[in-house]
């Protein structure tokens, strides 16, 4: 996995994200849940994350986490965006 690609998504330059979503976390499961919950609050009905999509998102997030030893909501939401 090219973690540098995903790290670029950590800093929100669009002005739409919240600064706390840049926080580097060592809690993969909690951060994954927060990212999905926030995504589903903000997304239209057709863009909601369904339970069958979570394993693919978790796999990507786990690969990143295993290499970098941290993860953020911004990175997971970028993964969600590209996977959906």
C-alpha positions in Angstrom: 0.0 0.0 0.0 1.2 3.5 -0.9 0.5 5.2 2.5 1.9 8.5 1.2 -1.0 8.7 -1.2 -3.5 8.4 1.7 -1.5 10.7 4.1 -2.1 13.5 1.6 -5.8 13.2 2.4 -5.3 13.7 6.1 -5.1 17.5 5.8 -8.4 18.9 4.6 -7.8 21.6 2.0 -11.4 21.8 0.8 -12.6 23.8 3.8 -15.4 21.3 4.3 -13.9 19.1 6.9 -13.4 19.6 10.6 -9.9 20.0 12.1 -10.4 17.3 14.6 -10.7 14.8 11.7 -7.0 15.3 11.1 -6.1 13.9 14.5 -3.9 10.9 14.3 -5.4 8.1 16.3 -4.0 4.7 17.4 -7.6 3.4 17.9 -8.4 1.8 14.5 -11.8 0.4 15.5 -13.0 3.6 17.2 -11.8 5.8 14.4 -13.4 3.6 11.8 -16.7 3.7 13.6 -16.5 7.5 14.0 -15.6 7.9 10.3 -18.5 5.7 9.1 -21.0 7.3 11.6 -20.1 10.8 10.5 -20.2 9.8 6.8 -23.7 8.4 7.2 -24.9 11.5 9.0 -23.7 13.7 6.2 -24.5 11.5 3.2 -27.6 11.3 1.1 -29.6 8.1 1.4 -28.1 6.6 -1.7 -24.5 7.2 -0.4 -24.9 5.7 3.0 -22.4 3.1 4.0 -24.1 -0.3 4.2 -22.9 -3.1 6.4 -21.6 -5.2 3.5 -19.2 -2.3 2.5 -17.6 -2.1 5.9 -15.2 -5.1 5.5 -13.6 -3.5 2.4 -13.2 -0.2 4.1 -11.8 -1.9 7.2 -9.3 -3.8 5.1 -7.9 -0.7 3.5 -7.8 1.2 6.8 -6.1 -1.8 8.5 -3.4 -2.0 5.8 -2.7 1.7 6.3 -2.7 1.4 10.1 -0.4 -1.6 10.0 2.2 0.4 8.1 1.8 3.8 9.7 0.6 2.9 13.2 -2.0 5.6 13.1 -5.2 6.5 11.2 -7.6 9.5 11.0 -11.2 10.1 10.2 -10.1 12.1 7.1 -8.1 9.2 5.7 -10.9 6.7 6.3 -13.4 9.0 4.7 -11.2 9.4 1.7 -11.1 5.6 1.5 -14.9 5.5 1.8 -15.2 8.0 -1.0 -13.0 6.1 -3.4 -14.6 2.7 -2.5 -18.2 3.9 -3.0 
